[in-house]
Amino acid sequence: MRILYVEDNPQNMRLVRKIVTNAGHTLLEAVDGNSGLELAQQELPDIILMDVNLPDIDGLEVTARLKEDAKTAHIPVIALTANAMVGDKEKALDAGCDDYLPKPVSRQILLETLNKYDQK
């Protein structure tokens, strides 16, 4: 799978990069909401991992924009976020995210979730 990860934290990016590439997937990387939106529209990845707290536009807004665009609306978006308070999962799902994983994410849970959305 080609996976886009939109994440501004280098340590989180490194961890997810290691997990998904070791599992045989390709990782596309964006460090903020605008570049994530642009990369998603250009590359049309199989799945998007979306941090919620980004430095420009937040991940929920990026997700809403992707889901409004017919070209990208079909791409599953998984919120991967440190926002793990009561109601945060619902906010992510209401914004259009297809799934929600709290950080820190475990290798097993991340791979199980990716496999759930693998269309191949």
Backbone as JSON, one array per atom type, in Angstrom:
{
  "sequence": "MRILYVEDNPQNMRLVRKIVTNAGHTLLEAVDGNSGLELAQQELPDIILMDVNLPDIDGLEVTARLKEDAKTAHIPVIALTANAMVGDKEKALDAGCDDYLPKPVSRQILLETLNKYDQK",
  "N": [[0.83, -1.19, 0.0], [0.34, 2.28, -0.6], [0.92, 4.76, 1.57], [-0.01, 7.8, 2.98], [1.33, 9.9, 5.37], [0.52, 12.45, 7.45], [2.12, 14.52, 9.44], [3.65, 16.5, 11.91], [5.59, 16.04, 13.81], [8.83, 14.96, 14.12], [9.78, 12.61, 15.47], [7.5, 10.98, 15.74], [6.95, 10.63, 13.03], [9.21, 9.21, 12.22], [8.92, 6.81, 13.69], [6.47, 5.72, 12.65], [7.22, 5.55, 9.97], [9.19, 3.56, 10.1], [7.66, 1.35, 11.01], [5.7, 1.0, 8.93], [7.21, 0.78, 6.55], [8.83, -1.42, 7.1], [6.88, -3.32, 7.03], [6.45, -3.55, 4.4], [5.15, -1.54, 3.0], [4.78, 1.58, 1.18], [5.73, 4.81, 2.19], [4.49, 8.03, 2.06], [5.26, 11.36, 2.89], [4.15, 14.17, 4.73], [4.49, 17.32, 6.3], [2.75, 19.21, 7.27], [-0.65, 20.51, 7.25], [-1.42, 21.78, 4.79], [0.52, 20.86, 2.91], [0.0, 18.16, 3.13], [-2.61, 17.96, 2.14], [-2.17, 18.78, -0.5], [-0.34, 16.79, -1.38], [-1.91, 14.49, -1.09], [-3.87, 14.97, -3.05], [-2.32, 14.99, -5.35], [-0.93, 12.49, -5.38], [-2.77, 10.49, -4.7], [-2.97, 8.42, -2.53], [-3.3, 5.08, -1.08], [-4.23, 5.05, 1.47], [-4.6, 7.32, 4.24], [-2.86, 8.54, 6.98], [-3.56, 10.65, 9.55], [-2.45, 13.25, 11.48], [-3.92, 15.22, 14.04], [-3.31, 17.66, 15.3], [-1.81, 20.06, 13.73], [0.59, 22.42, 12.35], [-0.44, 24.42, 10.59], [-3.2, 24.24, 9.06], [-5.58, 22.32, 10.8], [-5.69, 18.72, 11.2], [-8.3, 17.71, 11.09], [-9.7, 19.55, 9.59], [-8.28, 19.31, 7.18], [-8.99, 16.68, 6.56], [-11.78, 16.96, 6.23], [-11.8, 18.59, 3.94], [-10.59, 16.84, 2.09], [-12.54, 14.84, 1.98], [-14.62, 16.2, 0.83], [-13.85, 16.52, -1.75], [-14.27, 15.02, -4.8], [-12.26, 13.57, -6.03], [-10.62, 12.63, -4.0], [-12.24, 11.68, -2.0], [-12.8, 8.98, -1.58], [-10.62, 7.87, -0.33], [-9.47, 6.21, 2.51], [-9.19, 7.74, 5.68], [-7.3, 7.82, 8.54], [-7.36, 8.99, 11.72], [-4.58, 9.76, 13.58], [-3.59, 10.4, 16.53], [-2.63, 12.4, 19.41], [-4.7, 13.41, 20.75], [-6.74, 12.25, 22.95], [-8.93, 12.47, 24.57], [-12.21, 12.32, 26.09], [-14.65, 12.35, 23.64], [-12.96, 13.15, 21.57], [-12.5, 11.15, 19.65], [-15.02, 11.0, 18.46], [-15.2, 13.57, 17.36], [-13.22, 13.38, 15.39], [-14.27, 11.35, 13.76], [-16.66, 12.58, 12.99], [-15.62, 14.62, 11.43], [-14.96, 13.28, 9.19], [-13.07, 11.31, 9.24], [-12.19, 7.9, 8.84], [-11.39, 6.15, 10.71], [-9.82, 5.9, 13.97], [-6.95, 6.3, 15.85], [-5.31, 6.41, 18.91], [-2.32, 8.11, 20.02], [0.47, 7.11, 22.03], [0.91, 4.93, 19.29], [0.67, 1.43, 18.89], [2.73, -0.94, 17.19], [1.47, -3.32, 16.35], [-1.31, -2.68, 16.49], [-1.45, -0.54, 14.68], [-0.68, -1.8, 12.25], [-2.69, -3.77, 12.06], [-4.91, -2.13, 11.74], [-4.3, -0.81, 9.32], [-4.29, -3.05, 7.62], [-6.97, -3.68, 7.68], [-8.06, -1.82, 5.97], [-6.86, -2.34, 3.6], [-7.11, -2.61, 0.22], [-6.27, -4.46, -1.59]],
  "CA": [[0.0, 0.0, 0.0], [0.96, 3.6, -0.54], [0.33, 5.41, 2.73], [0.41, 9.17, 3.25], [1.28, 10.26, 6.79], [0.6, 13.89, 7.67], [2.62, 14.57, 10.82], [4.69, 17.52, 12.09], [6.56, 15.62, 14.81], [9.81, 14.06, 13.48], [9.88, 11.31, 16.14], [6.33, 10.2, 15.33], [7.13, 10.29, 11.62], [10.24, 8.17, 12.15], [8.33, 5.57, 14.2], [5.51, 5.2, 11.68], [7.99, 5.19, 8.77], [9.82, 2.27, 10.37], [6.63, 0.31, 11.08], [5.03, 0.71, 7.65], [8.15, 0.32, 5.52], [9.21, -2.8, 7.46], [5.75, -4.18, 6.65], [6.41, -3.62, 2.94], [4.37, -0.46, 2.41], [5.47, 2.81, 0.81], [5.25, 5.94, 2.98], [4.59, 9.4, 1.58], [5.31, 12.15, 4.11], [3.84, 15.59, 4.71], [4.75, 17.85, 7.64], [1.69, 20.12, 7.69], [-1.93, 20.26, 6.61], [-1.45, 22.2, 3.38], [1.31, 19.95, 2.08], [-0.71, 16.89, 3.16], [-3.74, 18.1, 1.22], [-1.6, 18.82, -1.85], [0.23, 15.48, -1.69], [-3.02, 13.55, -1.26], [-4.51, 15.23, -4.33], [-1.38, 14.64, -6.42], [-0.48, 11.09, -5.35], [-3.9, 9.59, -4.47], [-2.5, 7.25, -1.79], [-4.31, 4.08, -0.73], [-4.74, 5.36, 2.82], [-3.96, 8.49, 4.84], [-2.75, 8.65, 8.43], [-3.68, 12.09, 9.74], [-2.33, 13.87, 12.79], [-4.95, 16.25, 14.17], [-2.68, 18.93, 15.67], [-0.81, 20.44, 12.74], [0.94, 23.83, 12.54], [-1.17, 25.39, 9.76], [-4.61, 23.86, 9.2], [-5.57, 21.08, 11.56], [-5.96, 17.49, 10.45], [-9.73, 17.5, 10.88], [-10.05, 20.4, 8.44], [-7.7, 18.66, 5.99], [-9.83, 15.52, 6.28], [-13.05, 17.45, 5.69], [-11.55, 19.04, 2.56], [-10.37, 15.65, 1.27], [-13.81, 14.11, 1.83], [-15.49, 17.02, -0.02], [-13.29, 16.46, -3.1], [-14.61, 13.72, -5.41], [-11.02, 12.88, -6.41], [-9.97, 12.04, -2.82], [-13.25, 11.31, -1.0], [-12.8, 7.52, -1.37], [-9.4, 7.44, 0.38], [-9.67, 6.12, 3.95], [-8.36, 8.6, 6.52], [-7.24, 7.37, 9.93], [-6.79, 9.97, 12.64], [-3.52, 9.19, 14.43], [-3.45, 11.64, 17.29], [-2.47, 12.41, 20.86], [-5.98, 13.86, 21.31], [-7.4, 11.02, 23.39], [-9.9, 12.81, 25.59], [-13.59, 11.95, 25.78], [-15.2, 13.16, 22.56], [-12.01, 13.38, 20.48], [-12.74, 10.16, 18.61], [-16.25, 11.41, 17.79], [-14.86, 14.75, 16.54], [-12.48, 12.9, 14.22], [-15.2, 10.63, 12.88], [-17.59, 13.58, 12.45], [-14.9, 15.39, 10.41], [-14.82, 12.44, 8.0], [-12.09, 10.23, 9.42], [-12.78, 6.56, 8.78], [-10.97, 5.42, 11.91], [-9.15, 6.75, 14.97], [-5.96, 5.62, 16.68], [-4.6, 7.33, 19.81], [-0.87, 7.97, 20.18], [1.38, 6.42, 21.11], [0.28, 3.78, 18.64], [1.51, 0.23, 18.88], [3.0, -1.51, 15.86], [0.44, -4.31, 16.04], [-2.6, -2.02, 16.24], [-1.34, 0.22, 13.43], [-0.7, -2.73, 11.11], [-4.03, -4.37, 11.98], [-5.82, -1.12, 11.2], [-3.97, -0.67, 7.9], [-4.76, -4.25, 6.91], [-8.43, -3.6, 7.6], [-8.41, -0.95, 4.85], [-6.09, -2.73, 2.41], [-8.05, -2.97, -0.85], [-5.67, -5.38, -2.55]],
  "C": [[0.87, 1.25, 0.0], [0.21, 4.39, 0.53], [0.89, 6.83, 2.85], [0.27, 9.41, 4.74], [1.49, 11.76, 6.89], [0.89, 14.1, 9.15], [3.74, 15.6, 10.93], [5.77, 17.14, 13.09], [7.53, 14.61, 14.2], [9.92, 12.68, 14.14], [8.7, 10.41, 15.77], [6.45, 9.74, 13.89], [8.12, 9.13, 11.49], [9.69, 6.81, 12.6], [7.39, 4.94, 13.18], [6.22, 4.77, 10.4], [8.6, 3.8, 8.94], [8.79, 1.14, 10.35], [6.09, -0.02, 9.69], [6.0, 0.24, 6.56], [8.64, -1.09, 5.82], [8.11, -3.79, 7.11], [5.57, -4.24, 5.14], [5.59, -2.55, 2.25], [5.28, 0.71, 2.03], [4.88, 3.96, 1.61], [5.54, 7.25, 2.27], [4.47, 10.28, 2.82], [4.99, 13.61, 3.86], [3.95, 16.11, 6.14], [3.73, 18.88, 8.1], [0.44, 19.86, 6.86], [-1.97, 20.62, 5.13], [-0.67, 21.25, 2.48], [0.66, 18.56, 2.04], [-1.87, 16.88, 2.17], [-3.24, 18.04, -0.22], [-1.06, 17.45, -2.27], [-0.87, 14.44, -1.9], [-3.68, 13.73, -2.62], [-3.62, 14.85, -5.51], [-1.14, 13.14, -6.52], [-1.61, 10.07, -5.21], [-3.45, 8.3, -3.77], [-3.65, 6.29, -1.5], [-4.97, 4.4, 0.61], [-3.97, 6.57, 3.35], [-4.01, 8.37, 6.35], [-2.66, 10.14, 8.73], [-3.51, 12.49, 11.2], [-3.39, 14.96, 12.87], [-4.32, 17.61, 14.43], [-1.52, 19.25, 14.73], [-0.58, 21.95, 12.82], [0.14, 24.82, 11.7], [-2.68, 25.14, 9.86], [-4.65, 22.5, 9.87], [-6.03, 19.9, 10.71], [-7.43, 17.22, 10.21], [-10.23, 18.34, 9.72], [-9.51, 19.81, 7.14], [-8.58, 17.48, 5.58], [-11.15, 15.95, 5.66], [-12.9, 17.89, 4.24], [-11.34, 17.85, 1.62], [-11.67, 14.92, 0.99], [-14.8, 14.89, 0.96], [-15.06, 16.95, -1.49], [-13.55, 15.07, -3.69], [-13.37, 12.9, -5.75], [-10.4, 12.13, -5.23], [-10.96, 11.5, -1.78], [-13.22, 9.82, -0.64], [-11.62, 7.04, -0.53], [-9.68, 7.36, 1.89], [-8.68, 7.01, 4.7], [-8.46, 8.09, 7.95], [-6.6, 8.48, 10.76], [-5.79, 9.24, 13.54], [-3.07, 10.35, 15.31], [-3.25, 11.42, 18.79], [-3.75, 12.9, 21.54], [-6.8, 12.63, 21.69], [-8.35, 11.28, 24.55], [-11.29, 12.34, 25.16], [-14.11, 12.91, 24.7], [-14.26, 13.37, 21.39], [-12.22, 12.4, 19.33], [-13.97, 10.56, 17.8], [-16.0, 12.61, 16.89], [-14.15, 14.32, 15.26], [-13.41, 12.2, 13.24], [-16.2, 11.59, 12.24], [-16.94, 14.41, 11.34], [-14.69, 14.59, 9.13], [-13.77, 11.36, 8.12], [-12.81, 8.89, 9.43], [-12.44, 5.74, 10.01], [-10.16, 6.37, 12.77], [-8.2, 5.89, 15.79], [-5.28, 6.64, 17.59], [-3.1, 7.04, 19.81], [-0.58, 7.79, 21.66], [0.72, 5.15, 20.57], [1.23, 2.59, 18.69], [1.64, -0.28, 17.45], [1.86, -2.43, 15.45], [-0.89, -3.65, 15.69], [-2.56, -1.22, 14.94], [-1.43, -0.72, 12.23], [-2.05, -3.42, 10.95], [-5.02, -3.4, 11.35], [-5.56, -0.9, 9.71], [-4.48, -1.85, 7.09], [-6.27, -4.26, 6.73], [-8.87, -2.81, 6.36], [-7.69, -1.31, 3.56], [-7.06, -3.27, 1.35], [-7.52, -4.04, -1.79], [-5.8, -6.81, -2.15]]
}
